[in-house]
Amino acid sequence: MLQTIDKKKIVEVLIEKLNTELKEVEGAAKSTRDLATADDLKSEGKYDTRAIEAGYLASAQSKRVEEIKMDIQMLEDLATQIEPASKLQLGSLGLINCNGQERLYFLSTTSGGSMLMIDNHPILVISVFSPIGDAALGLGVGESFEVETPKETRQYDIVEVY
């Protein structure tokens, strides 16, 4: 059943989501740049910092555009490297039990925290740079790991690896 989930489809959906976000952020960055250079935003006194603040915002949005482009590139690279594995690795899909609840986790370099619905299966994308992703890397079926949270230590058990 779960072996029929195409992991490349998961990556494609993540790339699609990032491309949508990229278009939105590029539009916002352009609007903010235009605002920062608009004649009606020129300083009206030494305490008028609207143009400076708009410039900072435009710069931050431009940086986010570059980050999203890099995330897309990493996912495109990941799509070419996905292979079946017996241990959790980048591009793996794992069925993991925590507190009696089994969930599907997809290990990625980016988009951690994204919840996807693929072939009627909810899949949580976790970054390998997150505490859960880092602890799960290299583990196989029957192995477990613990992650400290502010409230408790949680134990995760690897049920399946795809």
URKA-V455709 format. One record per residue. N is the residue number from 0. RES is the residue in three letters. BURIAL is + if it has 24 or more other ideal C-beta (glycine too) atoms within 12 Angstrom, else -. Layout:
# URKA-V455709
<<N | RES | BURIAL> <N | RES | BURIAL>>
This chain:
# URKA-V455709
<<0 | MET | -> <1 | LEU | +> <2 | GLN | -> <3 | THR | -> <4 | ILE | +> <5 | ASP | -> <6 | LYS | +> <7 | LYS | -> <8 | LYS | -> <9 | ILE | +> <10 | VAL | +> <11 | GLU | -> <12 | VAL | +> <13 | LEU | +> <14 | ILE | +> <15 | GLU | -> <16 | LYS | +> <17 | LEU | +> <18 | ASN | -> <19 | THR | -> <20 | GLU | +> <21 | LEU | +> <22 | LYS | -> <23 | GLU | -> <24 | VAL | +> <25 | GLU | -> <26 | GLY | -> <27 | ALA | -> <28 | ALA | +> <29 | LYS | -> <30 | SER | -> <31 | THR | +> <32 | ARG | +> <33 | ASP | -> <34 | LEU | +> <35 | ALA | +> <36 | THR | -> <37 | ALA | -> <38 | ASP | -> <39 | ASP | -> <40 | LEU | -> <41 | LYS | -> <42 | SER | -> <43 | GLU | -> <44 | GLY | -> <45 | LYS | -> <46 | TYR | -> <47 | ASP | -> <48 | THR | -> <49 | ARG | -> <50 | ALA | +> <51 | ILE | -> <52 | GLU | -> <53 | ALA | +> <54 | GLY | -> <55 | TYR | -> <56 | LEU | +> <57 | ALA | +> <58 | SER | -> <59 | ALA | -> <60 | GLN | +> <61 | SER | -> <62 | LYS | -> <63 | ARG | -> <64 | VAL | +> <65 | GLU | -> <66 | GLU | -> <67 | ILE | +> <68 | LYS | -> <69 | MET | -> <70 | ASP | +> <71 | ILE | +> <72 | GLN | -> <73 | MET | +> <74 | LEU | +> <75 | GLU | -> <76 | ASP | -> <77 | LEU | +> <78 | ALA | +> <79 | THR | -> <80 | GLN | -> <81 | ILE | +> <82 | GLU | -> <83 | PRO | -> <84 | ALA | +> <85 | SER | -> <86 | LYS | -> <87 | LEU | +> <88 | GLN | +> <89 | LEU | +> <90 | GLY | +> <91 | SER | +> <92 | LEU | +> <93 | GLY | +> <94 | LEU | +> <95 | ILE | +> <96 | ASN | -> <97 | CYS | +> <98 | ASN | -> <99 | GLY | -> <100 | GLN | -> <101 | GLU | -> <102 | ARG | +> <103 | LEU | +> <104 | TYR | +> <105 | PHE | +> <106 | LEU | +> <107 | SER | +> <108 | THR | +> <109 | THR | +> <110 | SER | +> <111 | GLY | -> <112 | GLY | -> <113 | SER | +> <114 | MET | -> <115 | LEU | +> <116 | MET | -> <117 | ILE | +> <118 | ASP | -> <119 | ASN | -> <120 | HIS | +> <121 | PRO | -> <122 | ILE | +> <123 | LEU | +> <124 | VAL | +> <125 | ILE | +> <126 | SER | +> <127 | VAL | +> <128 | PHE | -> <129 | SER | -> <130 | PRO | -> <131 | ILE | +> <132 | GLY | +> <133 | ASP | -> <134 | ALA | +> <135 | ALA | +> <136 | LEU | +> <137 | GLY | -> <138 | LEU | +> <139 | GLY | -> <140 | VAL | -> <141 | GLY | -> <142 | GLU | +> <143 | SER | -> <144 | PHE | +> <145 | GLU | -> <146 | VAL | -> <147 | GLU | -> <148 | THR | -> <149 | PRO | -> <150 | LYS | -> <151 | GLU | -> <152 | THR | -> <153 | ARG | -> <154 | GLN | -> <155 | TYR | +> <156 | ASP | +> <157 | ILE | +> <158 | VAL | +> <159 | GLU | +> <160 | VAL | +> <161 | TYR | +>>
